[in-house]
Amino acid sequence: MSLFSNITTTFAASPPPMTPREGGGGMSVFLIQMLAIFAIFYFLLIRPQQKQRKQHQEMLTKLGKGDNVVTSGGIIGVIVHATEQALTIRTAENTRIVVDRGHIGRKIESE
């Protein structure tokens, strides 16, 4: 009997169950969290990538005859002729390749 009396006093002394609070504050907190996550993604991923793409596009427009370049495929050469869409690159003594301007990976700066 003493075991039964201990159990009843334990349950009698426990606090009442939690009830949900009144109001619609949950949705506004959710929206604030989603806006914060979007802002983090924008400033850490989207914005730097746009900036890098803009710099690459500027570099492509400034390419001209005599510039040393590396294509996205890894071919290194010197530009011998440039048009709006294509570049002719000399890779060896008598080897010339016509490459789309968008496939230039980077410009090699002369030292």
Helices and strands as residue ranges (DSSP letters): H 2-13, H 25-41, I 42-46, H 47-62, E 68-71, E 76-82, E 86-90, E 96-100, G 101-103, E 104-108
